[in-house]
Structure formats: structure tokens, C-alpha cells
Amino acid sequence: MADNKTTHFGYQDVPWKEKQRKVAGVFHSVAQKYDVMNDLMSMGIHRVWKRFTIELSGVHRGQRVLDIAGGTGDLAAKFARLVGEEGEVVLADINDSMLKVGRDNLANKGVVGNVQYVQANAECLPFPDNHFDCITIAFGLRNVTDKDKALQSMFRVLKPGGKLLVLEFSKPNKMLAPAYDIYSFKLLPLMGKLVANDAESYRYLAESIRMHPDQETLKDMMQTAGFSQCEYFNLTGGIVALHRGYKQ
């Protein structure tokens, strides 16, 4: 890879190798207020999006699930109950601050025994081939530097017959777009400043959403990585989309 290769950090062009460090700084900053801000930013609707993801996962007792960029553990807690004592859930996150909050949250909910916590980069997952029945990544893929490499890594560790679910902000329909822009670039940084004392991190989050591939592009990327039967479901007018693909 050329040393002068760049990528985007929000609307900024940054050296390819610098993005991971900059993203880490954002999530170290927001980790303690992450759940509060999620509820405020989405008016609680993020819980509906995640519930839909759980339903489409089809996860059941005894299965092995990987939740990448699992953060504060919303999905992992529910998967842990679905897979039971015979199953296993791995909550993985590249950011140790987020991972600590997730571990504490699950412990407070009494979720112990069948959950492992792994600090891992989605681009090079430290797991065996054909290992997981289901992989989820919720609101994390847009922060990954090399998304194609990450999708290939997910494909490798997924069992044949297993599925990947990518829940991520996407491109809203034309009617919602103007109001969504005002909300994202005016209200979101203001909430970040008032609640988390960090307007800049939430300005980055708004910009990163705009730089993320749209629904069709991400579907094509999943197919290129080897996934089949790829499809997506627009939620809340396309503000969020849930992509699903299988490993045959």
C-alpha cells in the first residue's frame, strides 16, 4: 500500500493509517455517554432497529454469535439469552473503552457465563475459519477503514449456512433528506456538546454517515466479499438499513 494513500475521516482526507487512531479517539471520548446519546439522538428508535435485527438473525439455542463493534452490549445481551448456556456470544470491539462499558453493562444485567469479550479489528478478526453461525455489526462498519477487507474477514469466520447482518445508517428517501440534514449538522453536535461535552465527535458521526456507502453499494460490496442472497431492509425511511447476506 502506498504511504501517501488517504481515506476519509468524516469530511476530512486523512492518511490511511491515521483513520483508526482518530476513530478510536472519538469512541474513547463518547463511551461513557454512548447509550444516553443513542436514546436522545434516535428518540429511542434505535431499540426498534436492534429488535428487528435480532428477529431477522434467527439465532437460537446452542449457536455461536459474533457481535462486531458490539460497544455497550445491546445486541450481545439479547443474543446471550437466545443461545443459552450451550451457546456462545463474542462481543468484539476495537475500542477498549467501549468494550469495558459493554462488559460492565452485561454484568449489571446478570449476563455472565456464555459471553466472551475480545478487543479485535474487524479487518483481521482473530477467530478460526467457519466458526460462527451468525455475525452482526451495528453502527460500526462506517468507522472501519477498509470495509472490503472487513467483509472478507467476516465471511471467513462465518460457518457455511451462516448469516451476516449489517445494521447501519444509510441514505434516507428524498422527502426526509432535508430535515435529516438539519438535524444531523445542527442539532446532533449541539446535543453532543450539552450531554457529552463533545460537539466535534458528534459532528464526525454525522459526517461519517454521509460518507458511508448507500444501500445498493453496500449490497454489492457484500456480494463481492462472497455473500449470497444479499438483501436490505430500509428502516425509518432509509435513515437506517439492515443488510443481510449468507455464506453458502
Buried (B, 14 or more C-beta within 10 A) or exposed (E): EEEEEBBBBBEBEBBBEBBBEBBBBBBBBBBBBBBEBBEBBBEEBBEEBBEBBBEBBEBEEEBBBBBBBBBBBBBBBBBBBBBBEEBBBBBBBBBBBBBBBBBEBBEEEEBEEBBEBBEBBBBEBEBEEEBBBBBBBBBBBBBBBBBEBBBBBBBBBBBEEBBBBBBBBBBBEEEBEEEBEEBBBEBBBEBBBEBBEBBBBBBBBBBBBBEBBEBEEBBEBBBEBBBEEBEBBBBBEBBBBBBBBBBE
